[in-house]
Amino acid sequence: MNAWLKAVMALTVGALGVVHEPACGHHSMAEYERGAVTEFEGEVLKESWRNPHILLEVATTGADGEEAIWYLEGGAVSAQRRRGVSSGLIHVGDRVRVAGAASTRRPSHMLVNHILLPDGVELLVGSSREPRWSQTSIGSESGVIEAPNAAAAETHGIFRVWSQGTPAWYFPGRAEYQLTESAASAQAQWDDIEDNPLLQCMPPGMPSLIGNPYPMEFVERDGAIELRFEEFDAVRTIHMRDSVDPESVPASPLGYSVGRWEGDTLVVRTTRINWPYFNRVGTPQSEAVAIEERIAAVDGGNRLDYVMTVTNPATLVGAFVWEAYWTWRPGERVRRYDCTIEEQ
C-alpha cells in the first residue's frame, strides 16, 4: 500500500472518527472456498463481537491427534443483531460444532456459517438462512428491529432512516461498466487481502460508500444536509447554501458535495474526490471523477429512489449509472459501527 494512500486513509480516519482498538483481524471474503464445507467440533477459546465481523477461536483435535486452533470469521455484528444473534449466546468454554468455508490462503481459518451450541440451538452467522443440524435455530430471520419510535415516525420526505433495498453495486457481477485498458490492468493487480483498505477499518470514499448494506439517515443542518451511515460511522455533508467554488476546496475521500432541490428531488453534485478506488475491488479512479445523485422519497415516504451517475474518463468508458432504492422500516435506526482491527 503506497504512502499517498496511507496518508489519505489517515485523513479519512480523522475526519470520520473511526475507532481503532487493537485486538484480532477482519479478512477478505474472497479468500474462502465457498464450494466446499469444513466441519468440526471444538472448544471456544475466545469470542469477539465487533464490526466488521465476529471472530471466534476454537480448539479442536486434528487428524494427527494434535490440538489445532481455528480462527473463525462470521458476518458483521450489524447484520447479526438484526437477525437476533448476539454475543451472549456463545461463551468461552462452550463445546460447539461449526461448519463453513475454509481459507484457500491461510491454514486453520474459516468463514463460519453454522454454530451448534451445547443446548442444541444452531446459530446462523453467515450467508446461510437454513439450519444444518438442528430444528431450533437463531438467525434465519432477517430484519429483527426494535419497536417503532413515535418521534421517528413524525419525520418526512428523505429525512429519516433508510434500509437497503437494492444490493450493493461495487462487487464483481453487481453492475455493468466498461473500464479503460489502464484501469482494467490496475484492477487485475489488486490483492483483496494485502491491498484492501477496508480490512484496516478505513471507510471507503465516494462513490463506493454508497450502497452499503446498513442503514443510513438524512439529517437537516443549518445550510446543509448530513448523510449518516452506520457502516464505518461515516458522515457525509451535502452543502445546500454554499457559494464556495468547489475547486478551491481541498480534495478528500468523500469529496465536496453541493445539493439543490428540484421539486421533491434532491440533486447532488460531488467533485474534489481523492479516494483512489472506484469500487471495492481495486478499480482505480482519478481526481477528475464527478458524481451526480438524484434522490427522492416516494410511495408516501416509504421508499427512497436513487440514481447515481459517475463519470471519470481516465478509468471508465462512458458514464456509470446505478439505479437503486431504499425502504423505510419503522423502528430501524443508525447504530454505532465501531470497527475494530484485530490481530491474530
N, C-alpha and C positions, 0 to 999 in steps of 0.2 A: 504494500500500500504506500503510495508516494507521499512525500512530505506536504505537498499542497493539499491533498485530500485530507490528511490528518489535521491540517490547520483549519480547513473548512468544517470538519467534524467537531473540532474543539469549540469553534464559534457556535455551531448548532447546539451543542450541549449547553453552553452557557445561555444562549438565547431562549431555549425551550425549557430549561430547568429539569433536564432528565437526571434521575437519581442513579448514581453508580454505587453499588455496595459490593465489595469483594466477597466471593464465596464460590459456586461451581458451574459450567458453560451452556450456553444455548448454541445449538449446532444446526447446520443446514439440513433441510428435509431432503435435498437431492441425493444425499449420500446413502439413504436407506433403500434396501432391496424390497420393493413392495410386492414382488411376485411370489415370495416365499414367507412362511410363518415360522418363527422360532418360538419355542415354548419351553418353560422350565419352572421349577418350584424353588423357593429360597426364602431367606430371612431379610426383612427390611433393616438396613443399617442406617439409612439416612433418608429423609424426605424434605424436599424444598418446594414450597408452593409460592413461586414468584413468577411474574411475567419476565420474558416472553413465553416460557414453557415450564411445566412442572418437571422436577427431576427427582429420581429415586436411585439409591444404591442398594443392590440386592446381592446377598451372598448365596451361592449355590455350590453344589459339588459337580465338578466336571467329569467327563467320561474317564479321565485318568485317576479319578478318586481324589483329586486335589481340589481345595476350595478355590472358587473363582468369584471375582467381584464384577458384577454387571452394572453398567450405568444406563439408566432408562430415562428417556425423554418422552413426555406426553404433550397433549395440546395445551395451549396457553391458559393461564388462570382466568383470564377474561372470558374465554369460551366455557371453561369448566363450570364456573359459578352460575352461568346462565343455563346450564344443564343439570344443576343440582348437585354437582360433585364438589366436595370441599375437603380441605386438608385434615379436618377432624376425623375423617373416615379411615385414614391409614395411620398406623403408629409404628415407630421404631420397635423392632422385636416381633412384629407380625410375621407369620408364616403365610406366604402368598403364592399363588400361581399366576404367571404372567405369559402373555403372548403378544408378539409384534414382529416388526421387520428389523433384522439385524443390519448394522452398518456395513457397507462394502469397503470402507476406508479405514476403520478403526476397530480393533478386536474388542469384544465384550461391550459394545454399545448397541442400544436398541431403541427404535421408535415404538413405544409400547401402546397398544390399543386396548388390551383387556387385562384387568387385575381382579383375581378372585380372592376375596377376603376370607379370614378364618371362619366367619359366621355364615359363609355361603353366598354373600351378596357379591355380585360382579360389578365392577366399575368399568364403564366405557369411557376411556380418557383420550382416545384418538379420533380417527375419522369414522370408525365403525359405530353403527347405531343398533346392531344386533348382538345380543349376548352369545358367547361362545360355549359356556358351560352351565350356567345357572338360569333358572326361570325367574330369579329375583335380581334385578339389575338397577343401577342408577346411572343416568347419563344418556338414556335413549331419547329423552325428550329434549328438544331444543327450545330455547326462548323462555327459560324459567326466570321470571322477573318479579319484582315486588308489586304490591297493590298500588293502584293509581293514586297519585298525589293531587288533591283538588287544586292546589295553586298552579301546578304544572299544566293542568288541563285548561287553564284560562289563557294560555299563550295562543298566538295566532300566526297565520302565514308561515314563513320559513323559520320563525323564531321559536323553535322547540327542539327536542332531542329526536334524532332520526336514526333508524336502524337499517342496516344493509338490506337491499333488495337484490340488485344486480351483483353477481360475483365480481371480485377484483379483476382488473384488466391486465395487470402488469406482469403476469407469469406466462410462460410459453403456452401457446394454444388458446389463450383467453381473448386475444384481439388480433385484428388484421392490420398490418402496416408493412411497408417496404423500406428497408434500410439502404443507405448508401453503401458502396463497397467497403469504404474505410470503417464505417460503423459496424458492419457485419463482421469484419475481420477482428475488430477490437472485442466484440462480444464473444467471439469464438475463443478468445484467450482468457475469458472470465473463469475464475475458480470460486465456486459458490461457498466454500469454507474460508479460504485464505483471503479473498477479496471483498467479502460481503460486509459492509459497514453495519448492517442491522444486527449482525451477530455480536457486535460490540455495544449494543444498545444505543446506536446512533440513529436517530429518527431520519426517515427519508425526506428529501426535499421535494419540490414540485417538479413534475406532476405526479410522481408515484406515491405521494402522501394520500392522494385522493383514491378512494375505492377500498380502503382497508375494512376488515370485517366487523369492526367495533363501532359503537355509537359515536355520533358527532352532534354538536349543538351550535346553532346560530344565536349569538347574543348581541343586542344593540349596545353600543358605546357612543359617547359623545363624538359625533363626526366619523364614526367607524362602525364596522361590524366585526366581531370576533367569531371565528370558526374554531371551536374547541373539539379536539379529537381525543378519544380515550387512548388510542394506540400511541405509545411513547409520550403521552401527556402533552402532545403538540398543540400549540395555539397559533393560528394564522390570523393576521389582521387585514381587513379589506377597508381601504380608505375611501370614504364617501364624500367628504368635503375637503378635498386636498388639492391645492393649486401648485404643489411641488412638482417640478419636472422630474419624472422617473429617472431620466438619465443622470441626474445629479445625486441620486441615492446609491449608496454602496451596494454592490451585489451581495446576495445572501442565498442560502439554500432554498428558502421559501419564496424569494423574490419580493417584488414590490407590487401589490395588488391595488387597483383602483376600480371602484364599483359605481354603478349608476342604475337607477330604476327605469325600466321600460314597462309602464303599467305595473303589473304584479310580478314581473320577471326581473330578477337581479342579474345584471350583466357585469362580468368582472374581467378585466384585462390584467395579466400578470407578466412582467418582464423583470430584468435585472436578477436572473436566477443563475447562481454559480454552482448548483448541485451537479456533480459530474455524470449522473446516470439518469437516463430517460425512464427506465423501468426498474425492476428489482432483480434482473438477471444480467446486469453488466452492459447493457447498450449505452454507449456514451451519448452525452448531449453537450452542445456548446452554449456559451452565454448568449448566443443570438436567439435562443428559444423564446417563443412567445405563446401565451396560453389565453384563450378566451373561454369563459364559462357562462352558461345561461342556466339559471336556477329558478324554479317556480314551484310553489305549493299548489297542488291540485286536489281534486276529489274531496272537497270540503276540508282541506288541510290534513288529510290522512296519507297523502303521498307527495313526495318531493321528486319532481322531474329534473333531470340534469343532462346537459350536453357540454362536453369539453372538446375543444379543437386546439390541437398542438401543432405548431409549425416550427421547424428547425432544419433549414436546407442542408446544413452540414452533416446531418445524420438521418433525416427522414426524406424519402422520396414522396413528395406530396404531403398534404396535411393528414394528421391522425385525428379521427373523430370518434369519440366514445359517448354513446347514449346510455344512460343508466337511470335508476330510480332508487329511492329510499322510502321506508314506510314509518309512520308514527305508531308506536306501540305504547299505550298508556302505562305508566309506571317505570318505563325504562329511563335510565339516566347515565350520564358520562361519569365513570368511576376513575379512581386513581389507577394508572397502569403500573408505575413503579418498576420499570425494567431493571434487571439485575444481571451483572456479568458474574458468572460463577466459574471458578477454576476447578478442574478435575485433575 
